[in-house]
Amino acid sequence: MVDRFTQITVVSGKGGTGKTTVLASFVSLAERPVMADCDVDAANLHLLLAPNILDKQDFFGAKVAVRDPQKCQGAGECQARCRFDAITVDKIDEFACEGCGMCVLACPNEALRLQPIKNGEAYISETRYGPFAHAKLMAGGESSGRLVTLVRQQAENLALQHDRELILIDGPPGIGCTAVAALADTDLALIVTEPTLSGMHDMERVLGVIKHFGLPAAALINKVDLNRENAEKIRELCRAKDVPIVAELPFDEVVTRAIAANTPLVEFDDGPVTAGIRAAWEATAALVVN
């Protein structure tokens, strides 16, 4: 029975760099992995893994004010104190409510209380590659960092239950709380970037977060031939920060066709991008060998 597992999180400074495409191919190439899609605000790994959902649970990540009409006397203290214009003596706008509880404290008749609301759903699924933990945050939903943590916990439980030593995590883009939750305590953070101005800028930001938490990092430059000057600047940054580059992938429209076919790229095509991803997986796996 496995008592320790290796966790690799694939992240990006910005969206659209090809992070999920790379991770899905890693899933296909890895030996007996557990998968976790922690990009809960825009989850799409399931489109490439074709999961069969085994279990679903509601996620309650926020609270909103609820009024008891039997106790309400229309005093108006709630409306006067709410900084978010979420409540009047007549109604409550649950989309504007931040769940701060000021109205609950201000009401002289104790007519208000905070009630948890459903913000999303978490799933445990099976795929032909192995167990899969994923989730969906509802539009405008809060506490996405907590939902990412739940997905991470479910993935770890699956690894223990199924005696698997590797967890592959599709992390969210950016440097917010969801990215931090996806990166926490991972064995390697792989940054997928592209040679654009925004790609370089945002890669440096996410690399700062990774280094702040003392995590090992590697980089993959996608669509490297779009701008060779910027690609060289990324190489210089990686050398300066002691970040190994596991692969440099060319731009190829076959990637779009593989996505449209709902198939990991390495199973769809055998061209230069696929060869690069295979080399990237070998280099990435070598970085986490105990």
N, C-alpha and C positions, 0 to 999 in steps of 0.2 A: 504493500500500500504506500502510495506516494505521501511524503510528509512535507515536501517543499516543491514549489513549482516556479518556473521562470515566467515573468510577465514582460512582454514587449508592447509598448504603446506607440502607435504611429500617429503623429500630430502634424500640424502645419500652422504657420503664422496666419494664413488667410485661407478662405475657402477656394475650391476650384483648382488646387494644385495637383490633384490626382491621388490624394491620400487613400481614399477608399478603394480605388482601383488597385493600388499597390498592395494594400492589406488583404484584399480578397484573393489575389494571386498568392500571397504568402500563405494564406489558409490552405489553398490547394496544394502547395509545395511542402508544407510542414507535416511532420509525423504526429498524428493523434493530438491535434490541438483542441483547446476550448476557445471559443470566440466570444467577444464582448463588444457590442456597439455602444460606445459611450457618447456618441454625437447625438444626444437625445433631442436636441432642438431641430435637427434635420436628419433623422436616422434614415439611412439608405443601404446599409450593408446587406439587409435582408433581401434586397432586390437581386443580389448576385448569389446568395447562398440558398435561396428557395427553402426557407425553414418550414417545418411542420410544428405548429404551436402546441405544446403540451400543457402549459399552465399560464394563466393570466391573472394578475392582481392589480387592483386599482392603487394608484399612488396619490396620497393626500399630502401635498407639500405646502399648502398655505391655509390661512384662516381668513374668513370675512365676517363682518358684523351681521348678526341676525336679530331682528326685532320681535318681541313678544307683544302683539297688538292688544292683548288683555291688560298689560301693565302700562303701556305707553299712554301718557297724558298730554303729549304734544308740547313738552316744556321747551324744546328747541336747543337745549344745551349741546346735544350731539352735533347739530348742524353748525352751531357757532364755533365749536372746538375743532372740527375736522379740517385738517390742512389740505386735504386732497379733494375737497368738494364731492365726497363720495356718499354723503348721507344728508337727507333733509327730514323734516318731520313726516313726510309722506312716503318716501321710498329710500332704498339703499341701492347704489350702483356697485355691484360686486366686482366689476371690472376695474373700477377706480379705487376700490377699498384696498388699503395696504395691510390691513390686519394689525394695526398698531395698538388698538385697544383703548385709545383715548376716549372714544364715544362711550365705551362701556363704563369707564371710570367717571365720566362726566354726567351720565344719566342719573337724575335724582330718584327715579322710580325703578331702577334696576331692570329696565325693559330691554336691555341689549346684552348680547353675549357673543363671543367669538366661536365660530364653528368651522371645523376643517372642511375643505372642498376638494373635490377630485381634480388633480392637475394633469394626470397622465396615466399611463398603463405600463406595467413591466411584464416581460414575457420570458419564459423558459421554453426553448424549442430544440428540436433535433434536426440535424442536417446530415447530408451524406459525408460531411467532413468531421462531424462531431457535435457535442453539445454547444448551444448558442444562447447567451443571455443578451437581451436587448430590451429597448423601451421606446415609448413615444410620449413626448411632452405635448400637451394640448396647446393650441395657439394662445399666446399670451400667458402661458403657465409660468408659475414661479417655482423657486427652490429646485432648479435644474441641477445644481451641484449635488443636492441630496439624492436626486434620482440617479445620477451617475454613480454615486457611492453605492446605492442599492444594486445597480447592475454589476459593479465590481464585486460586491459581496456574493451575488448569485453565481458569478463566473468562478469565483474561488471555491464555492460549495460544489459546483459541478466538477471542478477539477479533482476535488477530494473524492466525490462519489464515484467518478468514473476512472479514477486512478490515472490521471493525465498530468504530465509534467510541464505543459506549456499553455499559457494563456496569451492569445493575440488580441490586442485591444485597438479598436478604431476610435481614436480620440477626437474631440471637437477641435475646430480651428480657433485661433486666437489665444488670449492669455487670461481669460476670465475664470470664474470659479469652477466652471465645468472642466476646463483644461487642467486646472490644478487638481481637481478630484480624479481625473483620468490618469494623471501622471504620478500621483502619490505612491511611493514605495515600489515603483516599477524597476525592473532590472536594466532596462534600456529604453530611451526615448529616441525614436527615429523621426527626424524632421524631413518631410517631403516639401521641397520648395521649387520655385521656378525662377528663371532669370529675368524677372521684371522688377521695376522699382518697388512696387508694393510687396512683391514676393521677398525681395532682399530685406526690406525694412522690417516686415513682420516676422521673418525668420530670426532676425537679430533679437527681436522682442521676446519671442517664445524661447529662444536659446537662453536669454537672461533669466527667465523663470526656471528653466531646467537646471541651470547652473546654481541658481539661488537655493534650490533644494538638494544640491549635491548629487544629482542623478547623472549617470553616464549618458552621453548623447552621440548620435551619428546622423549623417545627412544623406539625402538622396536628391539629386538635381533632376527634375523632370523637365521635358521639353527644352533640353539644354541648348539646342541649336536655334532657338528663337532669337537669342541675343548673346553672342559669344563674349562680348565685352562684360556684360553683367554676370555671365556665368563665371568668368575669371574673377570677378569681385567676390562672388560667393566662395570660390576656392580659397581666395586670400583670407576671407573671414574664417573659414573652417581651419585653415592652417594656424591663424593667430589664436583661435580658441581651442586648438587641439581637438578638433572634431573630425573623425574619419568620414570620408565620403564613400558610401558602399556601392554607388553606381551613378552613372550619368545616362539618362534615357533620352533618345531623340523624340521629336514630335512625330506622331503617326496617327492618321485618321482611323486606323484599325481599332484603336482604343475605343472610339465612339461606337463603332459597330459592335464591339464586344459588349459594351454597356447596354446597347439597344437589344442585344440578344440575351441579356440577363445571365451572362456567363463570365467567370473570371478570365482575364486576358490570356493567361498561360494555357487555358484549355480551348481557347478560341483560335489562336494564331501562333505561328512559330517563327515570327520575324525578329527584327533587331530589338524591338522593345521587350518582347517576351524573353529573349536571351539576356537582356540587361536585368530584367526582374529576377530571373533565375540566379544570375550572379549576385544580385543584391541580397537575395535570401541567404545564399551561402555565406556571404560576408557578414550579414547581420547575425545569423546563427552562430558564427564563429566568435562574435563579440560577447556572447552570453554563455559560452561553454564554461561550466564550473571547473 
